[in-house]
Amino acid sequence: MVQYFRDSYRELTQKVTWPTWTELQKTTLVVIAGSVFLACTVALMDFVWIKLLGVLYGS
């Protein structure tokens, strides 16, 4: 078990390539933009669905 934790620590500190601060900022912006786009798409679909059901059921 101790060897496992030593190997895990060594892998995290020596073998893993961590992103630079600039790369991290860019990918964070991509995730935020994608999330906003997806949220707007779902909101638009919800709005259209509510209006369509209102027309169909006469509300």
PyMOL commands that set and color helices and strands:
alter all, ss='L'
color gray80, all
select helices_A, chain A and resi 2-15+21-57
alter helices_A, ss='H'
color red, helices_A
deselect
rebuild
show_as cartoon
